[in-house]
Every structure is written in structure tokens, then in C-alpha cells.
Amino acid sequence: MSDVLLLHAGIADRRMWGPQVEALQSGGHRPLAPDLPGFGDAALSPGLVDYVGFAADQLDGPAAVVGCSFGGRVALELTVAHPDLVQRLVLVGAGLGTWTWSEAAQAGFAEEEAAIERGDLAGAAAQQARMWLAPDATPEVRALTEAMAIRSYEQQLPLEGQVHTSWPKPSAEGRLAEIAVPTLVVVGSADVDDIGVMAEGLAAEIPGARLETIEGAGHLPSLERPDELNRLLVDFLSE
């Protein structure tokens, strides 16, 4: 039985991987789906947060690593910083730390921030669901996405300014050519345009990487198109 570490998006928590946990278990794998610090049930404390170190601590040995969005950034850094721990890499709508976001994306972030400043966490979460999910996402997926976003606000906002993140240096973004494990890059056709451009760049720069597009999915294909993502994951892990 092989371990598969699932690292969630920044607008989500471990609950976004529910359909994949079941599919991977059925495929003979052992899925590990932790909440990153400050998300879901993982408490955040003042001081330094090392997300890559946290991810490494989840593993007893080499594993497949799947990361979505912010979790994709963590997965990418983990692969370069700890190549002994990563056997296969899957990047789903992965974000990059140095990316210069488009005006449209920045407008979305500003709308979220304005709602937070008004104390309207539900409104901020609803805005994020509108921004990141495909237009035809089901009410259930929208409700879960909003609930996960609100939970992250509850965890993080009380400690604003008291928490700092630590990332490996130099960044993995400048060391993509060093990645020597089979890599699958996945993006939803209805995701934010910036994410699509990032996915194309990652697939082009990581040696041997394959790019797959899930039609109709937004930023969380794990929930929006679970069957399609499950098939890609199970097939890729069995190659």
C-alpha cells in the first residue's frame, strides 16, 4: 500500500479531498489528508509557520504528493527541498508565490478583503466561491467551499500580523528543471485565467511533465469534477 499525501487549497481544507480519499483507498493506496496549519481543525499559533516542513513531517518515507492551489505550491517546494520524500507529483491548479496576478484576479482579492474589513465573513466566502468555482458548481459544492473559507478566516484573522511563513530558499520556482519524478499537472478549463497560464508554464518547465485539463472544472476539480480527477489520479499512480 503506497502513501498519497493530499495538500489542500488555500480556500479549502482537508474536506475538499473527500471523494479522492475514497477512490484512493479503493485503489489500494493510503491517502493522507491533513489540515495545513490555520485551516480546518489545525490550530495556528503566533510565530513562524513552515508549511513545507509540516508536509514533510506527515511522511514516514517516499510517497506520492498531490497539491491543489496553495497546497500545490507546498507540494512543489517539498519536491525540490526533500526529493527523497516524493516519488510522484501531482499539481492541481497550483499557485506560485512570485506570480504577478492579473487585474481581474486582483479585483477579486480586493472584493474579498473589503468584505472581511466590513466583518462580513460570509460575504467574503461567497465571493471566493464565485471567483474560484465554475459557474455550474452545485449548491452543495458552493456551500462546502464557503464553509471551508469561513473556517480559515476564523483560524487566521485573530492572529493577523502575528504569524509569518517560512519558505525554502532558493524557491522551487527557479529550480523546476531539477524535478526528476513523474509529474502530472492538472487544471480546470473554467479556472481563473492566471492558474491556466501557471499550469502551462509548470508543464513546460518540469522535465517530462504532462498537462491534463478537466473540462468544466474551476479551481477545485476534486469537488466539482471528482470522477474525472479520481480517474487521472488512479491512472497516474498506477503507471
ABEGO torsion letter per residue (X at the ends): XBBBBBBBBAABBAAAAAAAAAAAAAAGBBBBBBBBBGBEABBBBBEBBBAAAAAAAABABBBBBBBBEAAAAAAAAAAAABAAABABBBBBGBBBAABBBBAAAAAAAAAAAAAAAAGBAAAAAAAAAAAABBAABBAAAAAAAAAAAAAAAAAAAAABGABBBBBBOBBAAAAAAABABBBBBBBBAABBAAAAAAAAAAAAABBGBBBBBBBGBBABAAAABAAAAAAAAAAAAAX
